[in-house]
Amino acid sequence: MEARLLLDVAGWVGMAGLLSAYWLVSTNRVRGTSRLYQTLNVIGAGGLLANTFHYRAYPAAALNSVWLAIAVIAYIRAAVRRRGGLT
């Protein structure tokens, strides 16, 4: 598959992931600390980061970099908490 098409697909998948996460948490179907919510945020921000960076949309790329970092940290903290590592 052509690189540009892959990056377009990544952007669309990312957008769908972030909107799905927002909808799920806003309608109380999942908690903000759930694995599903954080996974959708990681996938969403990562896909949009790749797409926006490729198209040189640097403000959006910066936003998605921060969003991705927050999601990764939250995902790791939730995983550690589930294993009883944090109080």
N, C-alpha and C positions, 0 to 999 in steps of 0.2 A: 504494500500500500504506500502511496506517495506520502512524504513527510508532512506536507501541508494538510492533506486530508486527515492524517492521524492527529495533528494538532487541532484541527477543527472538531473532530470527534471528541477529543479530550476536553475541549471547551464546552461542548454541548453536554457531555456526561457530567462534567464538573458543575455546570449550571443546574442540571437536574438533581444532582446530589445535594447541593446546598439548599435548593428550594424544597426538596423532600425532607431534609433535616428540619428546616424551619417550620414546615407544615406539621410534621409529626410532633414537635415539641410545643407548637402553638395550639394544637388541638388536644393536648394532653395524652397523646397516644404513646409517647416515650418521655423519659426524663432527660433533662439536659446532661446528666451524668452517665447516661446509658452508653453501652458499647456501640450500639447501632447509630446513635446520634453522632458520636465522635468519629466513627468510621465514615459516615456520610460527609462530615465536615472535612476530614482528611482527603478523601477522594475528590470532593467538590473543589476545595481550595487548590489541591495539586493540579487537577485538570485545568482549572481556570488560570492558574499561575503559568503553566506551560504555554497555553494559548495566548494569554495577554503579553507575555514576554516575547514570544515569537513575533507578534504583530506590533511590537514596540509600544504597547499601551502601558507605559511605565507606571503611571499612578495606580492603575488597576492591578498591575503586577505587584507593586509594593503592598497594596491592600491584601492581596491573596497570599503574599509571603507571610505577613503578620497573622492572617487568619489560619494559615497552615501551621505556623509555629504554635499558636494558641491551641489548636485542635490536637496536635501531636502531644503537647505537654499535658493537656487534659486527659487524653487517652492513656498515656503512661501513668499518670497519677491515679486514674480510676482502676487501672490494672493492678497497680501496687496495692491500692486500698482493698480490692477484692481478695487479694492474697493475704491480707492482714498486715501489710508492711507499714502503713501509716495509721495514725490514730485520728 
